[in-house]
Amino acid sequence: MKKLSLLALFAAIVMSVNATDLWTGSKHVSWSDGGLQIAAGDFAAAQAGQKIVVHFTEASDGIEFKVMNEHFDHLAGSREAAWISGDGTYEQFLTAAAVDSLKAHGLEIIGANFTVSQVELLDGKELKEGITVWTGFFWADDWKTLELYREGYNYVDFSEVTAIRFYSEAAGTDYVLKFMSSWDDAGLIASKSDMTDGEGYAELAMTDDLRTKMSEASHWMVQFNKEALNAFNVTDIVLVVPATEPGDTTAVEQTTSEGKVTKIIRNGQVLIRRGERLYNLTGTEVK
């Protein structure tokens, strides 16, 4: 018992070292009262894979994460229909695109009705190889649907994408997965039967038709049904590009009218090198 207590204490100390308190206070959030805004400078040290943890009370609707740019776009990788209720916490894991936009514009946390008491930036998890569209934990039980805003993928050059992978902790492969853009029959992009199973993921190989459907979709909806399996967590949705396939460490080079362009991977993030400058996939220069 004494050993367990010491381990718990050590874990708490480590967590406190890696925690960043972004905001503390009491702010009622609603469409009329406005949201809680956190400046871009507070995200200067943020890294892809970390998570924003929002502590809330008296919630009766949903929560949204927006970047404070001209249009207040949704944060890349954030969920539609992110319902919260009562008192609790909500975790928003950060993709590389989300980090770039937070560092450039800052964050607004908004919704219909809840009170925020604290917002933290904590260590999260290591991202998979590729372009992470979404990462987190989504409980796949009976006909549960993960809905994602288009800001999670609208910056991607889909001509470079060779596949999309849906990572999970499922104990088997006999579950339902429907990848959709709407509830209409025409909104079905692909189903599990169109995919192949890898180690911990279902993979959908790209065709030109799929690239068009995915890039033009107003949002993505990924529906799961556990079937005979135990319920499980979905953990990542990742786009595979040639330079980031497992085992491939060779940079992809091409020539354009503007000069030599090189694609590199740094800390799990796809970057474009043009001359002496580095840019992320949204076109923002990385210092």
N, C-alpha and C positions, 0 to 999 in steps of 0.2 A: 504493500500500500504506500509506503514511504517513497519507493522508487517511482511509482506512478505519479505521485504528487510532484516530485521533482521534475519529471518529464513534462507534466502539464505546465508547471511554472516556466520551464525553459521555452516551451512552445509559445507561451504567452509573451515572453520577453522578445523572442524572435519576431513575432507578429507585430508587436509595438514598434520595433525598430523599422520594419518595412512599411508601416502604415503612414499615410499622409492624411491629415484631417483637412479636407477641402473647405468645409463650412460647418459651423455649429450655431444653433440658435433655435428660433421657433418661427416658421414661416408657413402661413396657410396658402396653399396653392389652389387656384381655380381659374377658369377662363376669364372671370371678371376681375379677380384680385391679381392675376398675373402669376408668372412662375418664379422659381428661384434661379438666379443667374450667378454663374461662377466665371470669373475672368480667364482669358486665355493664358495669362502668365502663371496661373495656378497649376497648369498642366505642363509646364516646361520640362519636367522630369518624367512625364508619363511614358509608358512603354506598351507596345502591343502585347496582349495576353494578360495585362493587369485588369482589375475590375473596379468599377465604381459601385459602392454600396450606399444605398439611400435608406435611412431610418425614417419611418413614417408612422403616424397615428391617425385614427379616425378616417380611414380611406373608404370610399364607397364607389369607386369607378376605376379608371385606368391611369397609367403613368406613361409619359412620353419624354424622350430625350431629344433635344434639338440643339443644333449648333447656331451660334448667333451671327450668321452671315446675313447677306442682304435678304434672303428668302426664308431664313430660319428653317433650313432643311432638317429633316430627321437625321439623327446621328447614324452613320453607317453601322450596320449590324444590329440596330435596335429593332424590337418587335412591335408589330401592330397587335392590337388586342392584348396588351400586357395588363391584365386586370389585377388590381390589388384591392384588399379589403381589410378593415380593422386596423390593428397595429402590427407592424412587422418590419422586414427589410426587403429590399429588391436589389438584385445583383445585375449589373450591366457589364459584361466582359467587353474589352476593347480590341477591335481589329486594327490593323495598321492604318487603314483609311480613316477610322474613327480618331485615332491618335493625331494624325496629320490635321484633321479639321478642328479638333479641340485646341491644339497648339496655335492654330491660326485665328480661331474665332471665339473660343470659349463655349460654355454650355448653359443651356436653359433646361431646367426640369419643370415640366408642366403637366397639367391634367385637370380633371373636373373638380375633384374635391379630396384633399388630404393635407395634413400638416407635416412638414419636414422638420426634424430635430437635429439631424447630422448627415453629412455626406463625406464618405471616406474614399480614398484611392488605395487599394490593397493589392498585394501580389495575387495573381490568379493562376494561370497555367501556361505551359509552353504551347505555342501554336504549331499546327501541322505544317508540313511543306506545301507550298502553293499560295494562292490568294484566298485568304479566309474571308468569306462573305458573312458568316455568323459563327460565333462560338459561345458556349455557355453550357447550361444543363436544362434540357426540356424533357419532361416526363411523358414517355410514350406508353399510354395505357389503351383504353378503348376509344378509337377514333378521335385522337387528339391532333390538332392542326397548328403547326408553327407558321406564323405569318410574318413576312419580312418586308420592310419598306424598300423601295427601289434604290434608295441612296446607298444600299449595301453593295450594289453591283453596277450602277449606271455609269461608273467611271472606267469599267473594264473594257479592254479591247478583246472582244470575244473571238476575233480571228486567230488569236494566240492560244486560245483555250482548247485543250484536247479532251477534257473530261470534267465531270463534276462528281465529287464524292460526298456521301452522306455518312458521317461517322457516328457510331453508336456503341453502347455497351450491351447490346442484345446478346443473349446466350446462344442464339441460333440465327438462321437466315430466313425462317418461315414466318415472316411478318408482312403486313401490308405497308407499302410506301407509295403514295401518290404525289407527284410533283406537278403543281397546277399554277395557273395564273388567275383563275376564277372558278366559281362553283359550276359554271356551265360546262356541258360536255365538250365544247370547243376549247375550254380552258385547260384541259388535260395536256400537259407537256410530255410526261412519261410516267410509267408505273414501274414497280419493282421487277416485273417480268422483262422489262427492257434493259435491265441492269445486270452487271456481273458482281459477284461477291468477292471482296478482298478480305484482308485481315483487319476486321473491325470496321468495315465500311461496305456500302453498296455504291458501285461506280456506274455512271452513265456516260458512255463515249459520245463525243460530239459529232453532229452532222451539221451541214449548213442550215438546214431547216430548224434544228434545235437551237443553234446559235441565234437565229432570228427571233424565235419565240421567247427565248430567255432574255435577250437584251431589250426586246420591245415590251415585255410584260410590265404592267403598272405596279405590280407587287408579286412576290413569290409566296405560294402556300404549299407547305409540305405536310401531308397528312399521314399519320401512322395508326395502325391497329396491331396490337401485340399478338392477335390470334391465340394460339395455344401456349405461347411463351409467357414467362413472367414479364410484367411491365419493366421498362428499361429507360435509361437516359439516352437521349440524342445529344451529342457533344459538339459537333462541328459540321459546317457545310463549307467545302473547300473546292475552288477551281484549280484544276491541274494545268500548268503551262510547261512547255518543254524545259525551260531553264530551272524549274523547281521540282521536277519529278524526282522521287527518291533515288539517290546515287548519282545524280547528274550535277556536277559542280562546275561545268564548263559554261562560261558566259556566252550568250547568244549575241552576235554582232551583225549589224546590217549597215548599209550606206544610204544616206538620204541626201537631199539637196542642201541640207544644213550642215552636213559633215558626218563624221563617224559617230554612231550611237551604239552604246553597249548596255545590255541588260545585266544587272548583277543582283545577288541576294545578300542582304545584310541584316542580321538579327531577325531572320524569317520574313523580311519585307522585300518586295520586288522594287528595285530602284533603277532609274534610267540615268546613265552617265552620258552627258554630251559635253565634250571638251573637259574642262576642269570642274564642271558643275554637276550636281546630283539632283534628280527630280523624282518625286513619288508618282504613282499612277494617276493621281488627280491633277498633275502638272505643277504642283507646288514645289519650289526649290527646297531641298533639304540641306541644312547647314552642317 
